[in-house]
Amino acid sequence: MSQPFRSIAVVGAGAVGSFYGAMLARAGHAVTLIGRAPHVEAIEAEGLQLQMGGSTHRLPLAASTALAAVRGADLVLFCVKSPDTEAVGQELAPLLDDDALVLSLQNGVDNAQTLSRHLTQAVVPAVVYVATAMPGPGVVQHHGRGDLVIGPLNAAAAADGALQRRLQDVVDLFAGAQVAVRISPEVMVELWSKLMVNCAYNAISGLAQLPYGTMASLPAIREVQRAAVREVVAVANAEGHALKLEDALLAMERIALAMPAQLSSTAQDMARCKPSEIDHLNGHVARRGAALGIATPVNQTLHALVKLVEAGRRA
C-alpha cells in the first residue's frame, strides 16, 4: 500500500507542533520542523528530545528556520500562534505544493478560515487536546492526552468526497504514530468547545502562574470559570454553533482533573514575556459578544488584565 503522506512539515514548531512532529518521526515518517533558531540549532546538534511517560526519546529529524523548507511537503501541520496566522499564511501561499493538505492545529476558532483566504490548498481545522511544554530549545515535554479532532471547514468541504478520503488518511497516519484522531462533521462546534475551555483556564492560569489543579481547588475561581463558560456558550449559540451549557460546564471541570499540573499556554507565554494569544481567546469572545449584543464582562475583564500585564512588561 502506498504511503499517502510522504513528507510532513510542521510550521511554527513550538511545544504542540514539536510534540506531534516527534510522534510522527518516531513512527518512521519524514518530518521537518520549522521554528525559531535556538530550537532548530539544538535539534540539529542533538536531535529533538521528547520527554514522555518517564522516558526521554532522542529523535533525529530535519529542522529549519526557513519557511521555504515547507516545499515538497504533502501534509502541513500549521501550529503558529494565532496573531501570526494572517502574515504566515500569506508567506506560505507561494511555497506550498498544489496538493498539500494543511491542518490548523491552533487555539481559537477563526484560524482555518483565515488561512483559507490565502491558500488554494485544502485547509482543515483541528481541535488539539494535549498538555505539552517546551522547557528549553530542542526539548518537548508531554504531560497528558494528545488526541485530535478534525473535520470539514464548511459545507463545501463536507461535500468533497476526495477530502473525506484524505481526512481518513490523516486518521490512519496518526494512528500509526499512537495518536488518536477523530473525524467530526461538527468540528467547528468542537473548536468552540475548546475555546470555551481556553477562556475558562488560560488567562487565570497566566495571571496567577498556577496550574489547573490549584485553580480548581478554589471555589471562588471555579465560579469565575463557570461565569466565563456561560458567556462563551451564549456567544457560540448566537453564532450558530450549538453548545449545551450543562455539557460545557462538565467539560470545563474535567480538564482540571485530567491535567492538574498543566500551566496554560498563555501562562507559559507570559512567563517568557512573549505575546500571548489572548486576543483570539477571551478577546475574541468579548469582540463577538459586543457585535452580537451579548454581555461578556468576565471574558472582557480577563482579556483586559492579561493585556495590562503584557503592556507593563513591554514598558
C-alpha positions, 0 to 999 in steps of 0.5 A, spaced: 500 500 500 502 506 498 504 511 503 499 517 502 503 522 506 510 522 504 513 528 507 510 532 513 512 539 515 510 542 521 510 550 521 511 554 527 514 548 531 513 550 538 511 545 544 504 542 540 507 542 533 514 539 536 510 534 540 506 531 534 512 532 529 516 527 534 510 522 534 510 522 527 518 521 526 518 516 531 513 512 527 518 512 521 515 518 517 519 524 514 518 530 518 521 537 518 520 542 523 520 549 522 521 554 528 525 559 531 533 558 531 535 556 538 530 550 537 532 548 530 540 549 532 539 544 538 535 539 534 540 539 529 546 538 534 542 533 538 536 531 535 529 533 538 528 530 545 521 528 547 520 527 554 514 522 555 511 517 560 518 517 564 522 516 558 526 521 554 526 519 546 532 522 542 529 523 535 533 525 529 529 529 524 530 535 519 529 542 522 529 549 519 528 556 520 526 557 513 519 557 511 521 555 504 523 548 507 515 547 507 516 545 499 515 538 497 511 537 503 504 533 502 501 534 509 502 541 513 501 541 520 500 549 521 501 550 529 503 558 529 500 562 534 494 565 532 496 573 531 501 570 526 496 566 522 494 572 517 502 574 515 504 566 515 499 564 511 500 569 506 508 567 506 506 560 505 501 561 499 507 561 494 511 555 497 506 550 498 505 544 493 498 544 489 496 538 493 498 539 500 493 538 505 494 543 511 491 542 518 490 548 523 492 545 529 491 552 533 487 555 539 481 559 537 476 558 532 477 563 526 484 560 524 482 555 518 478 560 515 483 565 515 488 561 512 483 559 507 483 566 504 490 565 502 491 558 500 488 554 494 490 548 498 485 544 502 485 547 509 482 543 515 481 545 522 483 541 528 481 541 535 488 539 539 487 536 546 494 535 549 498 538 555 505 539 552 511 544 554 517 546 551 522 547 557 528 549 553 530 549 545 530 542 542 526 539 548 518 537 548 515 535 554 508 531 554 504 531 560 497 528 558 492 526 552 494 528 545 488 526 541 485 530 535 479 532 532 478 534 525 473 535 520 470 539 514 471 547 514 464 548 511 459 545 507 463 545 501 468 541 504 463 536 507 461 535 500 468 533 497 468 526 497 476 526 495 477 530 502 473 525 506 478 520 503 484 524 505 481 526 512 481 518 513 488 518 511 490 523 516 486 518 521 490 512 519 497 516 519 496 518 526 494 512 528 500 509 526 504 514 530 499 512 537 495 518 536 488 518 536 484 522 531 477 523 530 473 525 524 467 530 526 462 533 521 461 538 527 468 540 528 467 547 528 462 546 534 468 542 537 473 548 536 468 552 540 468 547 545 475 548 546 475 555 546 470 555 551 475 551 555 481 556 553 477 562 556 475 558 562 483 556 564 488 560 560 488 567 562 487 565 570 492 560 569 497 566 566 495 571 571 496 567 577 502 562 574 498 556 577 496 550 574 489 547 573 489 543 579 490 549 584 485 553 580 480 548 581 481 547 588 478 554 589 471 555 589 471 562 588 475 561 581 471 555 579 465 560 579 469 565 575 470 559 570 463 557 570 461 565 569 466 565 563 463 558 560 456 561 560 458 567 556 462 563 551 456 558 550 451 564 549 456 567 544 457 560 540 449 559 540 448 566 537 453 564 532 450 558 530 454 553 533 450 549 538 453 548 545 449 545 551 451 549 557 450 543 562 455 539 557 460 545 557 460 546 564 462 538 565 467 539 560 470 545 563 471 541 570 474 535 567 480 538 564 482 540 571 482 533 573 485 530 567 491 535 567 492 538 574 499 540 573 498 543 566 500 551 566 496 554 560 499 556 554 498 563 555 501 562 562 507 559 559 507 565 554 507 570 559 512 567 563 517 568 557 514 575 556 512 573 549 505 575 546 500 571 548 494 569 544 489 572 548 486 576 543 483 570 539 481 567 546 477 571 551 478 577 546 475 574 541 469 572 545 468 579 548 469 582 540 463 577 538 459 578 544 459 586 543 457 585 535 452 580 537 449 584 543 451 579 548 454 581 555 461 578 556 464 582 562 468 576 565 471 574 558 472 582 557 475 583 564 480 577 563 482 579 556 483 586 559 488 584 565 492 579 561 493 585 556 495 590 562 500 585 564 503 584 557 503 592 556 507 593 563 512 588 561 513 591 554 514 598 558 
